[in-house]
Amino acid sequence: MNSFNGLGTNMGNLSRLSAAKTRSLSPENFTGEKNKGAMATEGTGKDCARDLGVGFKISPSIVIAPGEVRTIAEIDGPGAIQQIWLTPTGIFRFSILRIYWDGSEHPSVECPIGDFFAYAFDDGRYAPLSSLAVCVNPARAFNCYWEMPFRKHCKITLENIDVNEMVLYYQINYTLTDVPEDCAYFHAQFRRSNPLPYMEDYVLLDGVKGQGHYVGTYMYWGVNNNGWWGEGEIKFFMDGDKYPTICGTGTEDYFCGSYNFDVNGKYVEYCTPYAGLSKVSHPDGLYKSQQRFSMYRWHITDPIRFENDLRVTIQALGWRSGRRYLPLQDDISSVAFWYQTLPHAEFPKFPIKDELEII
């Protein structure tokens, strides 16, 4: 029997022994080296520990200055990221997460930190999010469980584009182990259209080249009309499709809900392992203005596999008079999650600060 490399752990194989080496990065061990944690003599907790000394929470967090790009992980492989926990101060859209695999010049993950964890906006009301891929726990604790294998190197950075400094607590748990040849690289790409041009489909992902599989969608949706907004269909064009191979039946249907997410005249939030309407903000009522929605759909048991290329779109449709569809011009953001071979196509130019802000 082949030895277990420690990847893909689940309740069915948790008892198996492995030669994989567990490591962890945090402000108490910036390099993740064995026997190198809790040695700090300087840090954000130095004054609090002044009567106690080394080993007593001297460096629990870091401060990232305005405009600074901080590298929070440099790991030589082979291995895999297995869990990320972090909690930032400030505005979620103004902290940009990037991940680079095996020395690539261009990031495979480029995303505002809140959107990456399926929690784009903070309206002052905590809304729990509990899923297999990500969790958001009180009060702003972001957790990621996507497995991210790499062969040579992993680099993770966080950019603060705010005018204020950001305090960041974080822990990145990973394993050093053999990575099978058929393991692909994790990718996540952010996009936004505000407003979506009239009669245009919203593009979640385009320009992907290589073999891989699509594993998840997160969407923030700000509605600019009254009434229901989710009649649009999601479409997956793969491997040279002119017409989509996969076409959904409606926005709420794709996110594994139904009938407008409406129970007795109210939107109902829900969180499941694979899909959810995790946050609703509708200050003026169910079908009035300024509605905002936060939705996720993870293709963990049903990944969408492609051999050469992939394009993903979704329509924004409401209702107008005469029982006719109304093409909407809403504020729509998304993160597409997928695995693929390297090298990957360069991402579109990332939005500037004013193009990211949610008002």
RODO-2510 file (C-alpha; in nm, 4 decimals, decimal comma):
residues 359
     n   res          X          Y          Z
     1     m     0,0000     0,0000     0,0000
     2     n     0,1225     0,3485    -0,0857
     3     s     0,2119     0,5741     0,2068
     4     f    -0,0411     0,8465     0,2906
     5     n     0,0821     1,1958     0,1978
     6     g    -0,1516     1,3768     0,4390
     7     l    -0,3530     1,5602     0,1703
     8     g    -0,7289     1,5381     0,1248
     9     t    -0,7934     1,4578     0,4876
    10     n    -1,1493     1,3710     0,5875
    11     m    -1,3371     1,1684     0,8467
    12     g    -1,2707     0,8544     0,6446
    13     n    -0,8897     0,8748     0,6464
    14     l    -0,8208     1,0763     0,9605
    15     s    -0,6770     0,7730     1,1405
    16     r    -0,4006     0,7176     0,8834
    17     l    -0,0415     0,7937     0,9767
    18     s     0,1695     1,0083     0,7448
    19     a     0,5247     1,1345     0,7115
    20     a     0,3892     1,4791     0,6161
    21     k     0,5263     1,7614     0,8315
    22     t     0,2823     2,0094     0,9860
    23     r     0,3914     2,3731     1,0028
    24     s     0,2259     2,7069     1,0814
    25     l     0,2959     3,0729     1,0027
    26     s     0,1854     3,3534     1,2344
    27     p     0,3240     3,6763     1,3838
    28     e     0,4733     3,4494     1,6546
    29     n     0,6596     3,2474     1,3899
    30     f     0,7019     3,4417     1,0657
    31     t     0,8935     3,1652     0,8892
    32     g     0,7005     2,8605     1,0136
    33     e     1,0266     2,6876     1,1075
    34     k     1,0296     2,4046     1,3571
    35     n     1,1228     2,5137     1,7097
    36     k     1,1071     2,8849     1,6159
    37     g     0,7731     3,0011     1,7629
    38     a     0,7099     3,2356     2,0572
    39     m     1,0645     3,3766     2,0499
    40     a     0,9751     3,7398     1,9717
    41     t     1,1208     4,0228     2,1766
    42     e     0,9383     4,2952     1,9788
    43     g     0,5762     4,3154     1,8662
    44     t     0,2289     4,4589     1,9184
    45     g     0,1968     4,2831     2,2555
    46     k     0,5331     4,3861     2,3990
    47     d     0,3922     4,6387     2,6456
    48     c     0,1209     4,3993     2,7621
    49     a     0,3858     4,1361     2,8347
    50     r     0,6360     4,3736     2,9968
    51     d     0,6075     4,1973     3,3344
    52     l     0,6215     3,8464     3,1853
    53     g     0,8916     3,8271     2,9190
    54     v     0,9580     3,6137     2,6114
    55     g     0,6910     3,3576     2,5289
    56     f     0,3980     3,5587     2,6665
    57     k     0,2165     3,6857     2,3550
    58     i     0,4682     3,9499     2,2527
    59     s     0,3913     3,9357     1,8777
    60     p     0,0279     3,8297     1,8201
    61     s    -0,0358     4,0624     1,5238
    62     i     0,1233     4,2907     1,2672
    63     v     0,0548     4,6458     1,1533
    64     i     0,0326     4,7108     0,7780
    65     a     0,0820     5,0759     0,6855
    66     p    -0,1287     5,2602     0,4247
    67     g    -0,0070     5,1638     0,0778
    68     e     0,2121     4,8810     0,2096
    69     v     0,2284     4,5341     0,0545
    70     r     0,3247     4,2878     0,3286
    71     t     0,4399     3,9343     0,2575
    72     i     0,2834     3,7100     0,5196
    73     a     0,4001     3,3748     0,3804
    74     e     0,7072     3,2456     0,1949
    75     i     0,7097     2,8656     0,1907
    76     d     0,9350     2,6272     0,0014
    77     g     0,7591     2,3143    -0,1195
    78     p     0,6414     2,0660    -0,1965
    79     g     0,3395     2,0996     0,0287
    80     a    -0,0064     2,2499     0,0643
    81     i    -0,1890     2,5245     0,2496
    82     q    -0,4582     2,3519     0,4554
    83     q    -0,6183     2,6316     0,6602
    84     i    -0,6011     3,0108     0,6831
    85     w    -0,7381     3,2136     0,9721
    86     l    -0,7121     3,5893     0,9857
    87     t    -0,8912     3,8884     1,1279
    88     p    -0,8222     4,2372     0,9908
    89     t    -0,9187     4,5826     1,1038
    90     g    -1,0509     4,8390     0,8566
    91     i    -1,2614     4,8145     0,5415
    92     f    -1,2676     4,4665     0,3870
    93     r    -1,2545     4,5939     0,0278
    94     f    -0,9343     4,7874     0,1000
    95     s    -0,7253     4,4819     0,1944
    96     i    -0,6117     4,2872    -0,1136
    97     l    -0,5036     3,9234    -0,0823
    98     r    -0,2673     3,7762    -0,3430
    99     i    -0,1201     3,4246    -0,3673
   100     y     0,1593     3,3200    -0,6056
   101     w     0,2515     2,9591    -0,6863
   102     d     0,5935     2,8187    -0,7803
   103     g     0,7596     3,1530    -0,8545
   104     s     0,4935     3,2825    -1,0924
   105     e     0,5169     3,6538    -1,1733
   106     h     0,1382     3,6906    -1,1690
   107     p    -0,0889     3,5991    -0,8772
   108     s    -0,3223     3,3006    -0,8976
   109     v    -0,5361     3,4565    -0,6252
   110     e    -0,6160     3,8293    -0,6341
   111     c    -0,9113     3,9419    -0,4304
   112     p    -1,0321     4,1820    -0,1606
   113     i    -1,0075     3,9984     0,1653
   114     g    -1,3781     4,0081     0,2515
   115     d    -1,4884     3,8802    -0,0883
   116     f    -1,2390     3,5932    -0,0705
   117     f    -1,4077     3,4770     0,2487
   118     a    -1,7586     3,5317     0,1013
   119     y    -1,8220     3,8389     0,3164
   120     a    -1,7873     4,1465     0,0969
   121     f    -1,9570     4,4135     0,3037
   122     d    -1,9811     4,5114     0,6686
   123     d    -2,3035     4,6950     0,7481
   124     g    -2,2530     4,6780     1,1232
   125     r    -2,4495     4,3543     1,1591
   126     y    -2,2573     4,0327     1,2072
   127     a    -2,3940     3,7480     0,9981
   128     p    -2,2459     3,4018     1,0580
   129     l    -2,1267     3,2043     0,7582
   130     s    -2,0718     2,8322     0,8036
   131     s    -1,9660     2,6261     0,5028
   132     l    -1,7108     2,3601     0,4155
   133     a    -1,4839     2,5967     0,2221
   134     v    -1,4990     2,9125     0,4341
   135     c    -1,6392     3,0228     0,7690
   136     v    -1,6939     3,3705     0,9135
   137     n    -1,7130     3,3576     1,2914
   138     p    -1,7631     3,6297     1,5552
   139     a    -1,6716     3,9039     1,5230
   140     r    -1,4709     3,9225     1,1982
   141     a    -1,2831     3,5946     1,2018
   142     f    -1,2223     3,4743     0,8464
   143     n    -1,1418     3,1048     0,7940
   144     c    -1,0504     2,9264     0,4701
   145     y    -1,0331     2,5486     0,4201
   146     w    -0,9589     2,5281     0,0466
   147     e    -0,6653     2,2902     0,0062
   148     m    -0,3907     2,4628    -0,1952
   149     p    -0,1056     2,2364    -0,3096
   150     f     0,2203     2,3704    -0,4517
   151     r     0,5414     2,2074    -0,5660
   152     k     0,8227     2,4615    -0,5403
   153     h     0,7103     2,7729    -0,3595
   154     c     0,4148     2,9617    -0,2130
   155     k     0,4017     3,3357    -0,1556
   156     i     0,1102     3,5180     0,0098
   157     t     0,0845     3,8972     0,0327
   158     l    -0,1649     4,1444     0,1722
   159     e    -0,1882     4,4997     0,0391
   160     n    -0,3439     4,7815     0,2424
   161     i    -0,4896     5,0398     0,0003
   162     d    -0,6679     5,2329     0,2768
   163     v    -0,5534     5,5670     0,4185
   164     n    -0,5437     5,4113     0,7653
   165     e    -0,3098     5,1446     0,8981
   166     m    -0,4444     4,7917     0,9369
   167     v    -0,3850     4,5566     1,2276
   168     l    -0,3824     4,1933     1,1182
   169     y    -0,3946     3,8775     1,3254
   170     y    -0,3348     3,5649     1,1167
   171     q    -0,2354     3,1992     1,1160
   172     i    -0,1576     2,9923     0,8055
   173     n    -0,1476     2,6170     0,8648
   174     y     0,0243     2,4037     0,6023
   175     t     0,1915     2,0702     0,5433
   176     l     0,5188     1,9803     0,3748
   177     t     0,4664     1,6626     0,1776
   178     d     0,4760     1,5017    -0,1653
   179     v     0,2227     1,6461    -0,4111
   180     p     0,0781     1,4061    -0,6728
   181     e     0,1299     1,4885    -1,0399
   182     d    -0,2433     1,5287    -1,1014
   183     c    -0,2906     1,8010    -0,8352
   184     a    -0,3769     2,1384    -0,9897
   185     y    -0,3210     2,4870    -0,8472
   186     f    -0,5848     2,6890    -0,6612
   187     h    -0,7055     3,0131    -0,8246
   188     a    -0,9470     3,2897    -0,7238
   189     q    -1,0339     3,5978    -0,9300
   190     f    -1,2372     3,9047    -0,8286
   191     r    -1,4499     4,1081    -1,0703
   192     r    -1,6992     4,3926    -1,0418
   193     s    -1,9401     4,5780    -1,2708
   194     n    -2,0993     4,8897    -1,1197
   195     p    -2,3377     4,9358    -1,2823
   196     l    -2,3713     4,6432    -1,5195
   197     p    -2,4233     4,7842    -1,8724
   198     y    -2,7779     4,7451    -2,0064
   199     m    -2,8459     4,4142    -2,1838
   200     e    -2,5006     4,2737    -2,0987
   201     d    -2,4371     3,9495    -1,9120
   202     y    -2,2182     3,9757    -1,6050
   203     v    -1,8857     3,7967    -1,6588
   204     l    -1,7605     3,5988    -1,3600
   205     l    -1,4652     3,4432    -1,5402
   206     d    -1,3108     3,4558    -1,8869
   207     g    -0,9802     3,3922    -2,0560
   208     v    -0,8944     3,0787    -1,8594
   209     k    -0,6518     2,8574    -2,0523
   210     g    -0,5407     2,5102    -1,9487
   211     q    -0,6951     2,2049    -1,7865
   212     g    -0,8797     2,2353    -1,4596
   213     h    -1,2076     2,2421    -1,2729
   214     y    -1,4311     2,5198    -1,1437
   215     v    -1,5064     2,4812    -0,7720
   216     g    -1,6976     2,7821    -0,6451
   217     t    -1,8717     3,1167    -0,6837
   218     y    -1,9174     3,4045    -0,4417
   219     m    -2,1361     3,7007    -0,5376
   220     y    -2,2177     4,0357    -0,3824
   221     w    -2,5254     4,1844    -0,5467
   222     g    -2,6441     4,5416    -0,4944
   223     v    -2,9860     4,5926    -0,6516
   224     n    -3,0656     4,9288    -0,8143
   225     n    -3,4332     4,8585    -0,8965
   226     n    -3,7343     4,7681    -0,6892
   227     g    -3,8708     4,4174    -0,7216
   228     w    -3,7172     4,0754    -0,7673
   229     w    -3,3757     4,0735    -0,9329
   230     g    -3,2703     3,7103    -0,9751
   231     e    -3,4321     3,5712    -1,2916
   232     g    -3,0975     3,5532    -1,4725
   233     e    -2,9330     3,2258    -1,5709
   234     i    -2,5717     3,1248    -1,5052
   235     k    -2,3862     2,9787    -1,8039
   236     f    -2,0648     2,7765    -1,8303
   237     f    -1,8895     2,7835    -2,1689
   238     m    -1,6088     2,5278    -2,1831
   239     d    -1,3612     2,3977    -2,4396
   240     g    -1,4657     2,6130    -2,7363
   241     d    -1,8397     2,6342    -2,6654
   242     k    -2,0418     2,8806    -2,8718
   243     y    -2,3449     2,8030    -2,6579
   244     p    -2,3053     2,6953    -2,2953
   245     t    -2,2760     2,3311    -2,2054
   246     i    -2,4201     2,4101    -1,8598
   247     c    -2,7070     2,6575    -1,8252
   248     g    -2,8911     2,7221    -1,4990
   249     t    -3,2559     2,8161    -1,4484
   250     g    -3,2242     3,1267    -1,2307
   251     t    -2,9948     3,3063    -0,9899
   252     e    -3,1497     3,1774    -0,6674
   253     d    -3,1660     2,8298    -0,8212
   254     y    -2,7912     2,8294    -0,8873
   255     f    -2,7285     2,9187    -0,5242
   256     c    -2,9439     2,6181    -0,4291
   257     g    -3,2450     2,8240    -0,3193
   258     s    -3,5807     2,8757    -0,4886
   259     y    -3,8669     3,1188    -0,5453
   260     n    -3,6858     3,4448    -0,4701
   261     f    -3,5481     3,3189    -0,1351
   262     d    -3,8894     3,4434    -0,0171
   263     v    -4,0753     3,2827     0,2746
   264     n    -4,3952     3,4610     0,3798
   265     g    -4,2883     3,7889     0,2203
   266     k    -3,9349     3,7983     0,3595
   267     y    -3,5937     3,7009     0,2337
   268     v    -3,4553     3,4162     0,4430
   269     e    -3,0812     3,3812     0,4983
   270     y    -2,9329     3,0319     0,5079
   271     c    -2,5899     2,8712     0,5387
   272     t    -2,5230     2,5131     0,4294
   273     p    -2,1972     2,3248     0,3616
   274     y    -2,2181     2,3924    -0,0126
   275     a    -2,4405     2,6973    -0,0725
   276     g    -2,6008     2,9890     0,1038
   277     l    -2,7595     3,3324     0,1072
   278     s    -2,5386     3,4308     0,3943
   279     k    -2,6275     3,7969     0,4302
   280     v    -2,9158     4,0219     0,3270
   281     s    -2,9342     4,3963     0,3787
   282     h    -3,2660     4,5548     0,2846
   283     p    -3,3111     4,8709     0,4940
   284     d    -3,6233     4,9823     0,3033
   285     g    -3,8097     4,6513     0,3047
   286     l    -3,8243     4,3319     0,0991
   287     y    -3,8558     4,4742    -0,2537
   288     k    -3,7432     4,8351    -0,2029
   289     s    -3,4199     5,0117    -0,2916
   290     q    -3,0674     4,9527    -0,1623
   291     q    -3,1025     4,5773    -0,1239
   292     r    -2,7703     4,3949    -0,0893
   293     f    -2,7123     4,0213    -0,1032
   294     s    -2,4173     3,7954    -0,0261
   295     m    -2,4298     3,4444    -0,1786
   296     y    -2,1979     3,1478    -0,2215
   297     r    -2,2048     2,8182    -0,4113
   298     w    -1,9241     2,5621    -0,3729
   299     h    -1,8831     2,2900    -0,6369
   300     i    -1,7028     2,0557    -0,3981
   301     t    -1,8947     1,7404    -0,4869
   302     d    -1,9772     1,8550    -0,8413
   303     p    -1,6699     2,0384    -0,9821
   304     i    -1,7112     2,1658    -1,3365
   305     r    -1,4237     2,0165    -1,5348
   306     f    -1,2711     2,1702    -1,8493
   307     e    -0,9852     2,0583    -2,0719
   308     n    -0,8722     2,3767    -2,2495
   309     d    -1,0704     2,6887    -2,1611
   310     l    -1,3582     2,8242    -1,9510
   311     r    -1,5921     3,1244    -1,9522
   312     v    -1,8642     3,1817    -1,6906
   313     t    -2,1439     3,4426    -1,7124
   314     i    -2,4700     3,5220    -1,5338
   315     q    -2,7608     3,7394    -1,6432
   316     a    -2,9153     4,0132    -1,4286
   317     l    -3,2897     4,0045    -1,4879
   318     g    -3,5897     4,1450    -1,3052
   319     w    -3,9476     4,2132    -1,4142
   320     r    -4,1099     4,4974    -1,6057
   321     s    -4,4702     4,5587    -1,7132
   322     g    -4,6546     4,2972    -1,9136
   323     r    -4,4787     4,0066    -1,7447
   324     r    -4,1572     4,0795    -1,9365
   325     y    -3,7982     4,0400    -1,8223
   326     l    -3,6158     4,3600    -1,7298
   327     p    -3,2375     4,3651    -1,7928
   328     l    -3,0926     4,5164    -1,4755
   329     q    -2,8033     4,7564    -1,4269
   330     d    -2,6990     4,6490    -1,0789
   331     d    -2,3795     4,6668    -0,8743
   332     i    -2,2445     4,3120    -0,9035
   333     s    -1,9200     4,1671    -0,7692
   334     s    -1,7924     3,8119    -0,7746
   335     v    -1,5097     3,5779    -0,6916
   336     a    -1,4603     3,2717    -0,9116
   337     f    -1,2707     2,9813    -0,7546
   338     w    -1,1040     2,7100    -0,9622
   339     y    -0,8062     2,4741    -0,9901
   340     q    -0,5945     2,4539    -1,3036
   341     t    -0,2520     2,3735    -1,4440
   342     l     0,0231     2,6339    -1,4660
   343     p     0,1038     2,8661    -1,6286
   344     h    -0,2274     3,0515    -1,6065
   345     a    -0,3461     3,3443    -1,8160
   346     e    -0,2765     3,6856    -1,6635
   347     f    -0,5779     3,8299    -1,4803
   348     p    -0,7538     4,1500    -1,5938
   349     k    -0,6246     4,4739    -1,4442
   350     f    -0,7313     4,4908    -1,0796
   351     p    -0,9796     4,7693    -0,9929
   352     i    -0,8521     5,0860    -0,8271
   353     k    -0,9688     5,1820    -0,4779
   354     d    -1,2668     5,3943    -0,5886
   355     e    -1,3859     5,1094    -0,8117
   356     l    -1,3879     4,8709    -0,5140
   357     e    -1,5689     5,0781    -0,2527
   358     i    -1,9207     4,9835    -0,1443
   359     i    -2,1192     5,2934    -0,0465
***
